[in-house]
Amino acid sequence: MSRDGMRAIHPGEILREEYLAPLGMSVNALAIKLRVPPTRLHEIVKERRSITPDTAMRLARFFGGDARSWLNLQAAYDLKMAQDKQAEIEREVIPMQRAS
């Protein structure tokens, strides 16, 4: 859970719950359709791997839409995860002093 109370949602969860489950499609079947190694998609739906531009383009081509949407989901997830470490970053990094 992040500082704003919103849970970070990995694009793999969206792929699993909003695309694969309603279609009754397995990860292996999708991997064949996308022509990617099944391990790549298994790692994504298990939320252990990021969506790359290549994967985003393949998902967009297969399901429709655009690759940027998949990449935006990944970027939003990554930022939300980084924000969980914001206090640590604020302790470690001293802002640059600007000349007056």
Secondary structure, DSSP 8 states (H G I E B T S, - for coil): --TTS-----HHHHIIIIIIHHHT--HHHHHHHHTS-HHHHHHHHTT-S---HHHHHHHHHHHSS-HHHHHHHHHHHHHHHHHTTHHHHHHH--------
